[in-house]
Amino acid sequence: MNKSQSVKQVQPKNQKVAIKSKKNKNQSTKDVISKYNQLPRDDILSNKFFNALSCPFDPKNIGCTVPDPFPFATVSYHIHQTSVISNATGFTNGAVCFLPNPVLSMLDSFGVSNGGGNVNKCVTTTPFVQYATTDYRADLYGATSVASLASIFSTYRVVSWGIKISNLQPELSATGRIIISQIPIGDTVPSYNLLSGTALSGNSLNTLFGMPLSLLNSSSTLELPTAIELAVQDLLHGDMEISGMYTNSLFWSFKSTSTYGSNGTQVFGDEVLYNVTGGTSSSIGYKDDTRCVGGCGINIYFEGFPSGSLGFQVETIYHLEGSPVISTGINNIPVPSNKQTVVIGSTTSVEKAMSKASIIDNVYEFIGKGTSFLNDNKDTIARGASLLSKFI
């Protein structure tokens, strides 16, 4: 073997390899250690963010954030509540729609279609904040108030959200069916100032979805491509978990908690309510607080329920992140002192997770309970019981 020939050695896979450089006075004599293969960073972020979108009720997603191309630290909060939905007295059907916004979160579609106000309502009990007790504002609810958001955020966004439907009817008398559908939302949602401070008619709320709300209160929603139908009997064996669907990454733009601007003598915003008769403006405000563009509303229509029955429970969750509020003076607002994990990634990470999470199979998930849970997880339960017996 001459000097110009080299000896090649085959190294086992997944093992660090020390490659000695040829002796050269202009080259370092240190060994070069090759690195193990790793997943691309975008894939890691997409998987983590995808889990937050598709499994919003998973406890591991508490404190989740959106991947951003810049290292800007934010604070995280969540809103987790339950509401009871039932048919109004004398009716066997109803409808309610949930929205991807913590300030404009629920619409009593049945109430809007049947006169508005606090009569003929489907929302029986809820911790949500009601916009008003008169006219059609009584059918609008927020998971929280603008004032509450403004006390912790200067700007914010919804990271992920979802609902979970559970049956409340007695097993022996549970009847009826439920149609669930997702409806894309445009940028024609009125501002908080307009919705909270102006007497509304049913027609004025058609801009929420670009269609008469009476259509949401009908079985016509079954025509929507995202619609699914459930019998109430199905919910005796488990709950239906539904995650949000997304149509555009604009959904994750930061939104301000300011409802309007003022210089002391003038008020300004990006939406104006104009009185045709008097030629004056009666409401001005910013639309950020109620903006839902890029997201979808989740409409629930039900029929065939026994008159006066409790109906079903809807559990909601909103994961929020934003820039904390700072202040000066005597009444300083405390700022969280724990170090928030900064998730840095390109915008493609968001789009990859969004497109995957919005597939119908990843939006609807049936969660078994009772005997169904025992049958599906009997091996896990048996192992747990065996382990427990060692300590008794």
C-alpha positions as a printed Julia matrix, in Angstrom:
392×3 Matrix{Float64}:
   0.0    0.0    0.0
   1.52   3.33  -1.02
   1.3    6.62   0.86
  -1.27   8.1   -1.5
  -3.84   5.46  -0.6
  -6.08   5.86   2.49
  -7.79   3.28   4.61
 -11.61   3.71   4.93
 -13.31   2.39   8.04
 -17.05   1.72   8.22
 -18.59   3.31  11.31
 -21.85   2.13  12.92
 -24.9    4.34  12.29
 -26.06   6.94  14.84
 -22.6    7.08  16.4
 -20.34  10.06  16.78
 -17.51   9.93  14.25
 -14.15  11.56  14.85
 -12.69  12.71  11.56
  -9.0   13.56  11.78
  -7.89  16.21   9.41
  -4.81  15.74   7.26
  -1.71  17.28   8.69
  -1.25  20.64   7.16
   0.49  23.59   8.7
  -2.42  25.8    7.59
  -5.11  23.5    8.99
  -6.23  22.79  12.55
  -5.27  19.42  14.03
  -8.42  19.21  16.21
 -10.87  16.35  15.66
 -14.18  17.29  14.05
 -17.18  15.64  15.71
 -20.17  15.21  13.41
 -23.6   16.01  14.9
 -26.55  13.68  15.18
 -29.39  14.24  12.74
 -32.15  16.46  14.15
 -35.6   17.45  12.97
 -35.74  20.82  11.23
 -36.74  23.56  13.66
 -39.86  24.42  11.67
 -41.14  20.84  12.04
 -40.61  20.93  15.82
 -42.52  24.19  16.14
 -45.26  23.05  13.77
 -45.87  19.89  15.78
 -46.07  21.78  19.08
 -48.29  24.52  17.67
 -50.41  21.95  15.82
 -51.13  20.18  19.12
 -52.32  23.48  20.61
 -54.67  24.03  17.66
 -56.08  20.51  17.4
 -56.21  19.66  21.14
 -57.09  22.93  22.91
 -58.32  21.12  26.06
 -55.07  19.21  26.54
 -53.51  20.44  29.85
 -50.08  20.4   28.19
 -51.19  23.33  26.04
 -51.74  25.72  28.95
 -49.45  28.67  28.26
 -49.13  27.91  24.54
 -47.89  30.63  22.18
 -47.69  31.27  18.43
 -44.32  30.83  16.66
 -42.98  34.23  15.61
 -39.94  35.21  13.53
 -38.79  37.56  16.28
 -37.89  36.93  19.98
 -40.63  39.02  21.59
 -41.57  37.75  25.05
 -45.31  37.63  25.85
 -47.49  36.61  28.79
 -50.06  33.82  28.51
 -53.54  33.39  29.99
 -56.53  31.18  29.33
 -60.31  31.36  29.85
 -62.04  28.05  30.65
 -65.82  28.02  31.24
 -69.03  26.0   30.84
 -72.48  27.1   29.61
 -75.8   25.24  29.62
 -77.83  25.33  26.39
 -81.48  24.23  26.2
 -84.62  24.87  24.18
 -86.86  27.78  25.1
 -90.24  27.13  26.68
 -92.68  25.8   24.08
 -89.96  24.96  21.55
 -88.16  21.71  20.74
 -85.33  23.24  18.71
 -82.69  25.93  19.06
 -79.3   27.2   17.92
 -76.25  28.87  19.4
 -72.98  29.92  17.76
 -69.53  30.24  19.35
 -66.94  32.68  17.98
 -63.1   32.7   18.07
 -62.89  35.89  20.12
 -62.75  36.36  23.93
 -64.85  39.55  23.78
 -67.44  38.43  21.21
 -67.68  34.73  22.06
 -71.28  33.5   21.81
 -74.42  34.33  19.84
 -77.87  33.0   20.72
 -78.92  32.4   17.1
 -82.33  31.12  18.19
 -82.95  34.22  20.32
 -82.09  36.53  17.41
 -84.48  34.62  15.14
 -87.3   34.8   17.68
 -87.56  38.42  18.73
 -84.33  39.14  20.61
 -84.12  40.34  24.2
 -84.27  38.03  27.21
 -87.16  35.94  25.82
 -87.06  32.75  23.74
 -83.42  32.13  24.57
 -81.31  28.98  24.25
 -78.59  30.11  26.64
 -79.88  28.96  30.04
 -76.89  29.59  32.31
 -73.45  30.96  31.47
 -70.57  32.86  33.11
 -70.17  34.84  29.85
 -70.68  38.61  29.93
 -73.99  39.65  28.33
 -73.79  42.75  26.11
 -77.13  44.14  27.31
 -80.48  42.99  28.71
 -82.61  44.68  26.07
 -83.07  44.36  22.28
 -80.83  42.0   20.29
 -77.71  42.8   22.34
 -79.13  40.44  24.96
 -78.24  37.58  22.58
 -74.56  38.54  22.42
 -72.0   37.33  24.99
 -68.28  37.63  25.66
 -66.13  35.11  27.55
 -64.61  38.16  29.22
 -64.99  41.94  29.06
 -62.89  44.49  27.23
 -61.99  46.1   30.56
 -60.71  42.79  31.94
 -58.54  42.2   28.87
 -57.21  45.77  28.95
 -56.1   45.27  32.57
 -53.62  42.52  31.58
 -52.85  43.11  27.88
 -51.97  46.12  25.76
 -52.11  43.94  22.67
 -53.17  40.29  22.49
 -54.23  37.4   20.25
 -56.05  34.08  20.56
 -53.51  31.25  20.2
 -56.1   28.46  19.99
 -59.64  27.77  21.13
 -62.35  25.11  21.06
 -65.56  23.76  22.56
 -66.71  20.47  24.05
 -70.36  19.31  23.99
 -71.76  17.06  26.75
 -75.28  15.69  27.08
 -77.43  16.7   30.08
 -80.62  14.79  29.25
 -81.57  11.7   31.3
 -80.4    8.53  29.55
 -83.84   6.91  29.38
 -85.52   9.92  27.79
 -82.71  11.5   25.75
 -83.93  12.32  22.24
 -83.14  14.69  19.4
 -80.28  15.46  17.04
 -77.51  18.06  16.84
 -75.97  19.58  13.69
 -72.53  21.15  14.15
 -70.93  23.3   11.44
 -68.03  25.68  10.98
 -68.64  29.04   9.27
 -65.77  31.24   7.99
 -65.9   34.82   9.31
 -64.95  37.9    7.31
 -63.93  41.36   8.48
 -67.46  42.78   8.63
 -67.94  42.1   12.34
 -69.06  45.35  14.04
 -66.84  46.93  16.69
 -67.36  46.5   20.42
 -68.43  50.13  20.78
 -71.19  49.68  18.22
 -72.42  46.34  19.56
 -72.43  47.36  23.21
 -73.72  50.89  22.92
 -76.3   50.78  20.13
 -79.78  49.27  20.12
 -79.62  46.49  17.52
 -82.12  44.8   15.24
 -81.87  41.23  14.02
 -80.86  42.36  10.51
 -77.96  44.42  11.83
 -76.27  41.2   13.03
 -76.32  39.58   9.58
 -72.88  41.1    8.94
 -71.36  38.63  11.43
 -71.55  35.79   8.89
 -72.76  37.52   5.73
 -76.1   35.7    5.9
 -79.42  35.98   7.76
 -79.01  34.49  11.24
 -82.3   32.66  10.74
 -80.33  30.25   8.53
 -78.16  29.32  11.52
 -81.34  28.47  13.37
 -82.34  25.75  10.89
 -81.31  22.35   9.61
 -80.09  24.12   6.45
 -76.69  24.29   8.13
 -76.33  20.61   7.21
 -75.59  21.82   3.67
 -72.33  23.41   4.81
 -69.28  21.31   3.8
 -68.0   21.15   7.4
 -71.3   20.05   8.95
 -71.71  16.82  10.93
 -74.85  15.36  12.51
 -75.1   13.62  15.89
 -77.96  11.89  17.64
 -78.3   12.81  21.3
 -78.01   9.07  22.0
 -74.43   9.27  20.66
 -73.54  11.75  23.4
 -74.62   9.23  26.07
 -71.36   7.38  25.33
 -69.01  10.33  25.17
 -68.43  14.02  24.51
 -67.8   15.78  21.22
 -64.69  17.98  21.23
 -64.43  20.54  18.44
 -61.34  22.65  17.81
 -61.3   25.9   15.88
 -60.82  25.96  12.11
 -58.68  28.61  10.43
 -58.69  30.07   6.93
 -55.82  32.55   7.11
 -52.78  33.26   9.26
 -54.13  36.82   9.72
 -56.04  35.32  12.63
 -52.86  35.49  14.74
 -52.19  39.2   14.23
 -51.89  41.11  17.51
 -54.99  43.13  18.41
 -55.18  46.25  20.54
 -57.42  46.46  23.6
 -58.22  50.12  22.86
 -61.84  50.66  21.85
 -61.37  54.21  20.51
 -58.97  57.14  20.4
 -59.48  60.7   21.6
 -57.61  64.0   21.71
 -60.0   65.51  24.23
 -62.34  67.18  21.77
 -62.53  64.54  19.02
 -63.01  60.77  18.99
 -61.57  58.54  16.27
 -61.52  54.89  15.21
 -61.81  52.7   12.12
 -65.6   52.25  12.24
 -68.32  54.9   12.35
 -72.06  54.52  12.99
 -73.76  57.17  10.85
 -77.31  58.39  11.41
 -78.88  58.94   8.0
 -81.72  61.09   9.36
 -79.72  63.58  11.4
 -76.48  63.31   9.43
 -74.43  62.72  12.59
 -72.19  60.02  13.99
 -73.39  58.27  17.13
 -70.67  55.62  17.63
 -66.99  55.47  16.72
 -64.54  52.73  17.63
 -61.8   50.31  16.64
 -62.74  46.84  15.37
 -59.76  45.0   16.86
 -61.62  43.9   19.99
 -64.22  41.89  18.06
 -62.15  40.98  14.98
 -62.44  37.29  13.97
 -61.07  37.35  10.41
 -59.13  34.19   9.57
 -61.18  32.1   11.99
 -64.51  30.26  11.89
 -67.58  30.31  14.09
 -68.89  26.99  15.45
 -72.68  26.81  15.06
 -74.76  24.25  16.96
 -78.33  23.64  15.8
 -80.49  21.12  17.67
 -84.03  19.84  17.27
 -86.33  17.14  18.63
 -85.44  17.88  22.26
 -88.14  17.29  24.9
 -89.83  20.55  25.87
 -88.27  22.01  29.02
 -85.24  19.66  28.97
 -81.81  20.81  30.13
 -80.32  20.08  26.72
 -76.54  19.98  26.78
 -73.47  21.64  28.25
 -70.84  23.44  26.17
 -67.35  23.76  27.64
 -65.22  26.5   26.09
 -61.54  27.36  26.26
 -59.55  30.3   24.87
 -55.74  30.39  25.03
 -54.48  33.99  24.96
 -51.06  35.6   24.72
 -50.04  39.21  24.51
 -47.9   42.08  25.63
 -48.36  42.86  29.35
 -49.71  46.18  30.55
 -47.27  48.49  32.33
 -48.14  51.6   34.28
 -46.71  54.28  36.55
 -47.97  55.97  39.67
 -49.4   54.68  42.92
 -51.66  52.01  41.42
 -49.05  50.08  39.47
 -50.27  46.95  37.7
 -48.13  43.89  38.58
 -46.39  42.19  35.66
 -45.7   38.4   35.69
 -42.11  37.78  36.71
 -41.73  34.22  35.44
 -39.65  33.92  32.31
 -41.92  33.12  29.4
 -40.6   30.7   26.8
 -40.07  32.5   23.51
 -41.12  30.39  20.52
 -39.22  31.56  17.46
 -40.02  30.28  13.99
 -40.87  31.38  10.49
 -44.4   32.11   9.31
 -44.36  28.77   7.49
 -44.52  27.06  10.9
 -47.88  28.72  11.55
 -49.21  27.92   8.08
 -48.15  24.27   8.25
 -49.87  23.76  11.6
 -52.94  25.75  10.51
 -53.49  23.75   7.32
 -53.11  20.45   9.15
 -55.29  21.43  12.13
 -58.12  22.61   9.85
 -58.6   19.18   8.27
 -62.04  17.91   9.31
 -60.6   14.73  10.86
 -58.51  16.9   13.21
 -61.35  19.3   14.06
 -63.96  16.85  15.38
 -63.02  14.29  18.02
 -65.36  12.01  19.94
 -64.18  11.37  23.5
 -65.58   8.13  24.91
 -66.63   7.79  28.52
 -68.21   5.22  30.82
 -68.22   1.68  29.44
 -66.75   2.87  26.12
 -63.74   4.3   27.94
 -63.31   1.11  29.97
 -63.45  -1.09  26.87
 -61.05   1.06  24.85
 -58.51   1.36  27.68
 -58.84  -1.95  29.51
 -55.13  -2.8   29.13
 -54.04   0.54  30.6
 -56.52   0.22  33.47
 -55.37  -3.34  34.19
 -51.73  -2.24  34.4
 -52.7    0.6   36.74
 -54.67  -1.73  38.99
 -51.76  -4.17  39.09
 -49.35  -1.41  40.07
 -51.72  -0.12  42.76
 -52.08  -3.56  44.33
 -48.36  -3.58  45.13
 -48.81  -0.66  47.5
 -51.92  -1.97  49.32
